Amino acid sequence: MSDSPLEEMEAREHAEHAAEAIERKDPLLSQVTFTIAVLAVLAAVAASLETTEGDATIVAKNDAVLEQNRATDQWNFYEAKSLKKNVYEVAAAQAAGPPAAKFAAKAASNGADQVGIEKQARALEAQRDAFGREASFHEVRHSRLTIGSTLLHMAIAIATLAIILHRRWPWFTALALTAGGVVMAAWAYLV
C-alpha cells in the first residue's frame, strides 16, 4: 500500500514520460538502452567465464597439493627402505655364516625397492608440477576475465548516465570501456 495517492500519480507520470520518449523515438535513448542490454549479456558471459576459470584454478591447485602429498608419502617410504637397508647391511657385517647372507639379501632387496619407489615419487612430483602449471594458466585467464568483466560492469553504469544526463559523452565512454572489456576477455583465451 502506498503512503499517498500522489506516489501512484508520480509513478504513472514517470511511466508516461518514458512512453513518450519511446514514442518520440529518441535515438539516444534507444541506442543507450540497446547498448546496456548488450553490455549486460557480455558482462554476464565474462563473469561466468571468470568463475569457471577461478574454479579450474582451485581444482588444479588442489590436485597439485594431492600429488605433492602422494610424492611425500613415496619419499617417506623410500627413506624407510633406506633405513631398513642400512640396518640389514650393518647386521650382515656383524653376523657370520647363513644369517649374514640372509641379511645381505634383505639389504639388497630393500635397495632394489628404493629404485622403484624413487621413480614413483619423481613421477608424482612431475604430475604436481603439471597441475601447478595448469593452475597458473587458469589463474592468468581468471585475472584477465576479472578485468574485462569489471570494465563491462563499469560501462553499464556509465551508459546509464547517458540516459540520466541525456548526453552522448557517457555513452561514448561506455563504448570505449566496452571495447577494453571485450579485448581483455578475448585476451584471456588468445594466450
QUIJOQUI-V247938 format. One record per residue. N is the residue number from 0. OMEGA is omega in radians with two decimals (* if undefined). Layout:
[[N	OMEGA] [N	OMEGA]]
This chain:
[[0	-3.10] [1	-3.12] [2	-3.13] [3	3.10] [4	3.13] [5	3.14] [6	3.11] [7	3.12] [8	3.14] [9	3.11] [10	3.12] [11	3.14] [12	3.10] [13	3.12] [14	3.12] [15	3.10] [16	3.12] [17	3.12] [18	3.11] [19	3.14] [20	3.12] [21	3.13] [22	3.11] [23	-3.10] [24	3.08] [25	-3.06] [26	-3.14] [27	-3.14] [28	3.14] [29	-3.11] [30	-3.11] [31	3.13] [32	3.10] [33	3.13] [34	-3.14] [35	3.12] [36	3.12] [37	3.13] [38	3.13] [39	3.11] [40	3.14] [41	3.13] [42	3.12] [43	3.12] [44	-3.14] [45	3.13] [46	3.11] [47	3.10] [48	3.10] [49	3.12] [50	3.13] [51	3.13] [52	3.08] [53	3.09] [54	3.13] [55	3.09] [56	-3.12] [57	-3.14] [58	-3.13] [59	3.10] [60	3.08] [61	3.10] [62	3.11] [63	3.12] [64	3.12] [65	3.12] [66	3.08] [67	3.09] [68	3.11] [69	3.11] [70	3.11] [71	3.09] [72	3.13] [73	3.12] [74	3.06] [75	3.09] [76	3.10] [77	3.14] [78	3.10] [79	3.10] [80	3.12] [81	3.10] [82	3.13] [83	3.12] [84	-3.13] [85	3.10] [86	3.12] [87	3.09] [88	3.10] [89	3.13] [90	3.13] [91	3.14] [92	-3.10] [93	-3.07] [94	3.09] [95	3.05] [96	-3.07] [97	3.13] [98	3.14] [99	3.12] [100	3.13] [101	3.12] [102	3.13] [103	3.12] [104	3.12] [105	3.10] [106	3.13] [107	3.13] [108	3.10] [109	3.08] [110	3.11] [111	3.11] [112	-3.12] [113	-3.11] [114	3.13] [115	3.14] [116	3.11] [117	3.11] [118	3.12] [119	-3.14] [120	-3.14] [121	3.09] [122	3.10] [123	3.07] [124	3.08] [125	3.09] [126	3.09] [127	-3.14] [128	3.11] [129	3.10] [130	3.09] [131	3.10] [132	3.11] [133	3.12] [134	3.13] [135	3.12] [136	-3.13] [137	3.13] [138	3.09] [139	3.10] [140	-3.12] [141	-3.13] [142	-3.14] [143	3.11] [144	3.08] [145	3.12] [146	3.13] [147	3.14] [148	3.11] [149	3.11] [150	3.13] [151	3.09] [152	3.07] [153	3.14] [154	3.11] [155	-3.12] [156	-3.11] [157	3.08] [158	3.10] [159	3.09] [160	3.11] [161	3.11] [162	-3.08] [163	-3.09] [164	-3.04] [165	3.10] [166	-3.12] [167	-3.03] [168	3.09] [169	3.12] [170	3.11] [171	3.08] [172	3.11] [173	3.11] [174	3.10] [175	3.09] [176	3.10] [177	3.12] [178	3.12] [179	3.13] [180	3.13] [181	3.12] [182	-3.14] [183	-3.14] [184	3.11] [185	-3.13] [186	3.12] [187	-3.07] [188	3.13] [189	-3.09] [190	*]]
